[in-house]
Amino acid sequence: MSTYELLLIIHLLLFVYWLGGDLGVFYSSGFVVNPELSTEARLTAAKIMLGCDLLPRICMSLMLTVGGLLSHYIGVEHASWQMLAIIALGPFWLAMVLILHFKHHAPFIAALTKFDFYFRWFIIAAIIASCIYAYQTQRLENAPWLIAKLLGFALLVFCGLMIRIKITGFSATYVKLLQGTHNDQDNQVMINSLNKVRPWVITIWLILLVEAYLGVAKPWA
């Protein structure tokens, strides 16, 4: 098996587990906000939801690195500093994801969460700038579909940020659920928050399907 084939398999697995994990998160979240279930059942569903949520986060953190390496093997040249940045991005982003997930009670988590939030905005801006540069210089003339894929990924990151913003009501009420101090009003806050998130979640699914199509069909090539 060549390096290109191995990277391609990893790329496909990242897509599969991203979409599959996201579906699992969405499905289990419905049980978390269901007031007709016992608190124990809702908390169990929440554990499943949070566990499933780690998969899409891992896949997102590694996707640019794997995609960037794949582009090298289809003829897209990168300067040495660009290749180093591509290789370093995945482990760096993944480390943040894992620390935020497993060390959420650590004293530095608030600062890291804030850094992660703005880091994702930086990723969006960097992708858009690189796509504009690639279009103007025709750097991706032989693989113009890569520009669409990159912009799609930037939109995925944006959707994730919107989910983070819209889910605040859910997160705050979840703490009350853990403490057993929630009431009917809190239950409605969780439901309303989840309803605000739903359009962004569905948008992510649609973008992932478009991304898969672009990778397979390679239009405009």
C-alpha positions as CSV (number, residue, x, y, z in Angstrom):
1,M,0.0,0.0,0.0
2,S,1.4,3.4,-1.0
3,T,1.5,6.4,1.3
4,Y,-1.2,8.1,-0.9
5,E,-3.5,5.1,-0.6
6,L,-3.0,5.1,3.2
7,L,-3.8,8.8,3.5
8,L,-6.9,8.3,1.2
9,I,-8.2,5.6,3.5
10,I,-7.6,7.8,6.6
11,H,-9.4,10.6,4.8
12,L,-12.4,8.4,4.1
13,L,-12.5,7.2,7.7
14,L,-12.4,10.7,9.0
15,F,-15.4,11.6,6.8
16,V,-17.3,8.4,7.9
17,Y,-16.7,8.9,11.6
18,W,-17.4,12.6,11.4
19,L,-20.8,12.2,9.9
20,G,-21.6,9.0,11.8
21,G,-20.6,10.6,15.1
22,D,-22.5,13.7,14.4
23,L,-25.7,11.7,13.8
24,G,-25.1,9.9,17.1
25,V,-24.8,13.2,18.9
26,F,-28.0,14.5,17.4
27,Y,-30.0,11.4,18.1
28,S,-28.9,11.0,21.7
29,S,-29.5,14.7,22.4
30,G,-33.2,14.1,21.9
31,F,-33.2,11.8,24.9
32,V,-31.2,14.3,27.0
33,V,-33.9,17.0,26.6
34,N,-36.9,14.6,27.0
35,P,-38.6,15.7,30.3
36,E,-40.6,12.5,30.4
37,L,-37.5,10.4,31.0
38,S,-35.9,10.0,34.5
39,T,-32.9,12.1,35.4
40,E,-30.8,9.0,35.4
41,A,-31.8,8.1,31.9
42,R,-31.2,11.6,30.6
43,L,-27.8,11.7,32.2
44,T,-26.9,8.3,30.7
45,A,-28.0,9.7,27.3
46,A,-25.8,12.8,27.9
47,K,-22.8,10.6,28.5
48,I,-23.4,8.8,25.3
49,M,-23.9,12.2,23.5
50,L,-20.7,13.6,24.9
51,G,-18.8,10.4,24.0
52,C,-20.1,10.5,20.4
53,D,-19.3,14.2,20.2
54,L,-15.6,13.5,20.6
55,L,-15.4,11.7,17.2
56,P,-16.5,14.6,15.0
57,R,-14.1,16.9,16.9
58,I,-11.2,14.5,16.3
59,C,-12.1,14.1,12.6
60,M,-12.3,17.9,12.1
61,S,-9.0,18.5,13.8
62,L,-7.2,16.0,11.5
63,M,-9.0,16.7,8.2
64,L,-6.9,19.6,7.0
65,T,-3.6,17.8,7.7
66,V,-4.7,14.7,5.9
67,G,-6.2,16.7,3.1
68,G,-3.1,18.8,2.7
69,L,-0.9,15.8,2.5
70,L,-3.2,14.2,-0.1
71,S,-3.0,17.3,-2.2
72,H,0.8,17.0,-2.2
73,Y,0.4,13.5,-3.7
74,I,-1.9,14.7,-6.5
75,G,0.6,17.3,-7.6
76,V,-0.1,20.4,-5.5
77,E,3.3,21.8,-4.5
78,H,3.8,23.3,-1.0
79,A,6.7,25.4,0.2
80,S,8.7,23.8,3.1
81,W,7.1,26.1,5.7
82,Q,3.6,25.3,4.3
83,M,4.2,21.6,4.6
84,L,5.5,21.9,8.1
85,A,2.4,23.9,9.0
86,I,0.1,21.3,7.5
87,I,1.8,18.5,9.3
88,A,1.9,20.3,12.7
89,L,-1.7,21.6,12.5
90,G,-3.4,18.2,13.0
91,P,-1.5,17.1,16.2
92,F,-1.8,20.6,17.6
93,W,-5.6,20.8,17.0
94,L,-6.1,17.2,18.1
95,A,-4.2,17.9,21.4
96,M,-6.5,20.8,22.1
97,V,-9.6,18.7,21.4
98,L,-8.5,15.9,23.7
99,I,-7.4,18.2,26.5
100,L,-10.7,20.1,26.4
101,H,-12.6,16.8,26.5
102,F,-10.8,14.9,29.1
103,K,-9.4,17.7,31.3
104,H,-12.6,19.9,31.5
105,H,-12.2,20.5,35.2
106,A,-8.6,21.8,35.0
107,P,-8.1,25.4,36.0
108,F,-6.7,26.4,32.6
109,I,-9.7,25.1,30.6
110,A,-11.5,28.4,30.5
111,A,-8.5,30.1,28.9
112,L,-8.0,27.1,26.5
113,T,-11.7,27.2,25.5
114,K,-11.4,30.8,24.7
115,F,-8.2,30.2,22.7
116,D,-9.8,27.4,20.8
117,F,-12.8,29.6,19.9
118,Y,-10.6,32.3,18.3
119,F,-8.3,29.6,16.8
120,R,-11.2,28.3,14.8
121,W,-12.0,31.8,13.6
122,F,-8.3,32.1,12.5
123,I,-8.6,28.8,10.6
124,I,-11.7,30.1,8.8
125,A,-9.9,33.4,7.8
126,A,-6.7,31.5,6.8
127,I,-8.6,29.1,4.6
128,I,-10.5,32.0,2.9
129,A,-7.3,34.0,2.3
130,S,-5.5,30.9,0.9
131,C,-8.4,30.2,-1.5
132,I,-8.4,33.8,-2.7
133,Y,-4.7,33.6,-3.3
134,A,-5.0,30.2,-5.0
135,Y,-7.7,31.5,-7.3
136,Q,-5.8,34.7,-8.2
137,T,-2.5,33.0,-8.9
138,Q,-4.2,29.9,-10.5
139,R,-2.1,27.8,-8.1
140,L,-4.8,25.1,-8.1
141,E,-5.5,25.3,-11.8
142,N,-5.2,21.6,-12.2
143,A,-7.4,20.9,-9.1
144,P,-9.9,23.8,-8.9
145,W,-12.3,21.6,-6.9
146,L,-9.9,21.8,-4.0
147,I,-10.9,25.4,-3.5
148,A,-14.5,24.4,-3.1
149,K,-13.5,21.7,-0.7
150,L,-11.5,24.1,1.4
151,L,-14.2,26.7,1.5
152,G,-16.6,23.9,2.4
153,F,-14.4,23.0,5.4
154,A,-14.3,26.7,6.4
155,L,-18.1,26.7,6.4
156,L,-18.1,23.5,8.5
157,V,-15.9,25.2,11.1
158,F,-18.2,28.2,11.0
159,C,-21.2,26.0,11.6
160,G,-19.5,24.4,14.6
161,L,-18.9,27.9,16.1
162,M,-22.5,28.8,15.6
163,I,-23.5,25.6,17.4
164,R,-21.2,26.5,20.2
165,I,-22.9,29.9,20.5
166,K,-26.4,28.7,20.2
167,I,-26.0,25.7,22.6
168,T,-25.2,27.9,25.6
169,G,-28.7,27.5,27.0
170,F,-28.5,23.8,26.8
171,S,-25.1,23.7,28.5
172,A,-26.1,25.9,31.4
173,T,-29.2,23.8,32.0
174,Y,-27.3,20.6,31.7
175,V,-25.4,21.7,34.8
176,K,-28.7,21.9,36.7
177,L,-29.6,18.5,35.4
178,L,-26.4,17.1,36.8
179,Q,-27.2,18.7,40.2
180,G,-30.8,17.6,40.1
181,T,-32.1,21.2,40.5
182,H,-33.7,21.5,37.1
183,N,-37.4,22.4,36.6
184,D,-39.9,22.5,33.8
185,Q,-38.7,25.9,32.7
186,D,-35.1,24.6,32.5
187,N,-36.3,21.7,30.4
188,Q,-37.9,24.1,27.9
189,V,-34.7,26.1,27.8
190,M,-32.8,22.9,26.8
191,I,-35.4,22.1,24.1
192,N,-35.3,25.7,22.7
193,S,-31.5,25.7,22.6
194,L,-31.5,22.4,20.8
195,N,-34.0,23.7,18.3
196,K,-31.7,26.7,17.6
197,V,-28.8,24.3,16.9
198,R,-30.7,21.9,14.6
199,P,-30.4,24.0,11.4
200,W,-26.6,24.3,11.8
201,V,-26.3,20.5,12.5
202,I,-28.3,19.7,9.3
203,T,-26.1,22.2,7.4
204,I,-23.0,20.3,8.5
205,W,-24.5,17.0,7.2
206,L,-25.3,18.6,3.9
207,I,-21.8,20.2,3.5
208,L,-20.1,16.9,4.4
209,L,-22.1,15.2,1.6
210,V,-21.0,17.9,-0.8
211,E,-17.4,17.5,0.3
212,A,-17.6,13.8,-0.4
213,Y,-19.0,14.5,-3.8
214,L,-16.2,17.0,-4.6
215,G,-13.6,14.5,-3.5
216,V,-15.0,11.7,-5.7
217,A,-16.2,13.5,-8.8
218,K,-13.4,16.2,-8.8
219,P,-15.5,18.5,-11.0
220,W,-13.9,21.2,-13.2
221,A,-10.6,19.2,-13.3
